[in-house]
Amino acid sequence: KQPNTNRTSTMAHQREIARFCRWEEAKENTVSNQGKSVSWDSSFIRSTLSEAELSDDLLLKNLVQGNIPTGKLWPLLFEGNDSNVTQDSSPFQCRTLSFLEKFASEPSLLDSLNYEQRKFFTIGVRDLWLAASFKVQKDEKEGEKLKNLLERVLDQLEDESFTYFEIQSVNFSLSPTTNRRTMRILQDFEEVEMDGDLLECALEINCGGEGDSSEIMYAVWVDDRDLSFHNFENIIPLDRMIRNNGETEILDLKLNEVKRVKKGVEVFSGKLEGEDVDLLRELDGLGLYQQPSNNATRGGSRFIFSSPTLSNNLTRAVKESQLIQLLECEEGAEFVGVNSVFRFNKFVPGDQKFKSHLDTPYYDQANGHISKYTIIIYVTPGTGKPALSIGDNDMVVFDKLEQMQCVIFDQSYEHEGSAFVDNPKIFMRSELIFKVGELDHKPKIGNLFSSAVYYTLQSTYEPLLSLHAHDLYETVNKAHWGNHDHLLEVTPKLLHKTWKDSLHFATNGCDYFFPYLNGEMSPDFMIKSCALIAIIDHFNIVVDENNGFSSVQDNIQPNTKKEKKSKASSKSYPQIKSSFFAATTPKILDYLWMEMEKEGEKLKEVITPCGSKEDYMRELKKEKASKEKMEIEYDEEWGMEDSDEHCCSFHNPQFDPVRCEEVRQVFEAAFEYTRRHFMEAPVFLLGKKLQFDPDCILISEDKIFVNSSNPKGIPLKVNFAACWNGDDYPTEYVGVSESETIPAPRLLLPPITFTTSNDEKGRKGLHLMLDFFHNDWVIKRSKVEDLMKRKIYVPEFSEREEECYVKKVNPKLTDTYDLTSIYSPESDHEPEEKDSDPDSEEDSNSE
């Protein structure tokens, strides 16, 4: 991917140079160009140019004068002095601010551009977005001017204006558009077929460290309404950069000067030191910052990244410090490590403060892991008003924070922070994870958490819903730590939605309420339809408009501040009619029936996502032609003539497979399999393409099971031999007999619970309950433990892994191994005493 310089070797030497770039007199170790050198302000301009490209005089001159579209040097802004563009005009003019200004008032100009001009226009819009987002500006006044121009340009720029691509059901483009305003980082374009001239326009971000081009990632723009739970947050893998280009996994990081900030309060301070702390400073220069999804309650920008290497080294630093010995925790809690997912934040002076909140704790149900303490590492020093406040009534306040200062505090404490007064506030947050004993569980907490996550996703349609999501998160976070007396008073807001403007339903992301239209369709058919609607809405599922459930494609229509203009996107978006509170199920159902009755005649034409399936099946199941009378007698099972002359029916010249019942069954099974894969609606659930078939939705008592394939099918037997040998059950078959087979469904999702009830007028309704997160845990504390905290045991692992296994898993084998080095006083299995002085220094340290 090298920029092409041949087509621009003849250029206008008098053309302007990009903002924050300049010509300078040639000096030693600078890039020379006709007696001058090219330079740029690296605090504004990002570069991923290689050393060879940096030494190419002609290439650099073409780049900074805008002759070559590139993603390796950005953002480049050009004023431009001629906004009149014709087919013969230089493509450069289409990327200038003067042309963008004219386009904002005359969007029809785009139709007159040729291919090359459109490509430069794409680069101009992209660099304008980057400049406005990353504050590439001389002053605040200029910044506001750029933001205003960007808004006016994007308002006129329909999604189909630019070439778009698709990865796992999400459409993206190489530049922002009306609806694609959210930047996402991709590791590569392997799943996308892209022409080379477009690839050279893709915005590059170097995530591999100085001089390492092997970890180039790409920035693209998406419509955040296309996202679901699995990709709503863009977690960027940066482990290679953290490992110093792959040279080492051991970093020089130490947590020193650890101390408790205030007596009786679980707030601690320390300082991260070592040769590799500069790695954290380098993260700021990657240009990965984005506006967070919860921007209604906080200012600044951030990006989220993962690095097991950084996690492992910080874990080691924490263990080697005195921090764990200072922490107070429940009995039996064991420190596991620092979370490998980090949030890197940046606040500039004047940004809105991060309002008082609780951090949402990490939870791993399978391993019994939860996070109990937040750790914040301040990459830059500064003062704030205050810089950080922790606890009720400003229990602990930090007005000044030092560079690489670490603050660790209990996650049950509310906290808030303000931007620094005189310089950017840059900090990284993670959490300390512990393995805990038994936890209590309260379903109400899990339901509220599910609603909070759902409303976070729905805030992409209605931004004000993010405030309601924030309140629910705060309620859940308090309840995790034992403050759950107020849970019964919390009622999530309900959203009133419609399916194809005909079937009304209400939901909070956990509970789904539908009018029960049993007069229009069979009960099972209604329940299956409602379950499918709930799943599609909950996961923001994408359905292919050209297959199967084509009616699903227009299932839930858009309703946002600006109607979707894109014709290229064929995805489903929920329509939020309104929001309301209702305390009881009868009141909710009464509301829905009232809305349904407003539709009048439409009530008779309710369309469900399963409607087209029945029509198709009626066509498929045509009356079969009557069987011809067989002149020869066939065995009922094998379809072969009753004769001992042939070893099997295949070797019988009179064998007719069309008339053999078993062959017909296998053929019909194969045909049904093919029909399902070609005719049923393919949907994208959490990025994976699946087939949803109403036959795979089973109803059992009060549960709805959604399977990935038809559970009615019987596994086919496989014959690897050349012959059946005439046995009733051939030994050559692989498998078990049908009488021994236990059908086991392959569930796509956990079971959905449902109930039926009546509204205040006796009209029937359906209530579906979904909780796919099960984040309902509550810390378990006895009265004694509340009064007297317990110290946390930190295991000292032996170099021999088998000893750890013996100690933790199979203590009966202690006679085989010497376990003194990993012995813990809390163990129930003590090793035999050795003949040594119990008061010796060695044994004392070991104890």
Order of alpha helices (4+ residues) and beta strands (2+ residues): beta-beta-beta-beta-alpha-alpha-beta-alpha-alpha-alpha-beta-beta-beta-alpha-beta-beta-beta-alpha-beta-beta-alpha-beta-alpha-alpha-beta-beta-beta-beta-beta-beta-beta-beta-beta-beta-beta-beta-alpha-alpha-beta-beta-beta-alpha-beta-beta-alpha-alpha-alpha-beta-beta-beta-beta-beta-beta-beta-beta-beta-alpha-beta-alpha-alpha
